[in-house]
């Protein structure tokens, strides 16, 4: 499938939207690292909030204090979640396994 040809205005608008989404995801990760947001709360919003839903689960977990790449990868393997999985794409069992592992 070929990419659509965009006008310069459409391209600029798309770039603005992408930058806004990246900024919102960064703010979400910062809130998680400061303790203002919890993983269960974020996963509850994943189905309704597009920004949260398109954020990778691994990125959310790496935002937790004390969780680095190795610990996150081990946790995802333990719970049966693929590394590139996004928050909205988690099934009920995967979500529950993740929450149980974080307790």
Residue pairs with C-beta under 8 A, 6 or more apart in sequence:
6 14
21 51
21 54
24 51
25 51
25 54
25 55
25 59
28 37
28 42
28 51
28 52
28 55
28 60
29 55
29 59
29 60
29 62
29 63
30 63
31 37
32 38
32 39
32 42
32 60
32 63
32 64
33 63
33 64
33 65
35 65
39 60
39 61
39 64
39 98
39 99
39 102
40 99
42 52
42 60
42 87
43 87
43 90
43 95
43 98
43 99
45 52
46 52
46 53
46 55
46 87
46 88
46 90
47 53
47 88
52 87
52 88
53 86
53 87
53 88
54 86
54 87
54 88
55 86
55 87
56 83
56 84
56 85
56 86
56 87
57 76
57 81
57 85
57 86
57 87
57 90
57 98
58 72
58 73
58 76
58 83
58 84
58 85
60 87
61 67
61 72
61 75
61 76
62 68
62 69
62 72
67 75
73 83
75 98
75 101
75 102
76 82
76 83
76 85
78 97
78 101
79 94
79 97
79 98
79 101
80 94
80 97
81 90
81 94
81 97
81 98
85 94
90 98
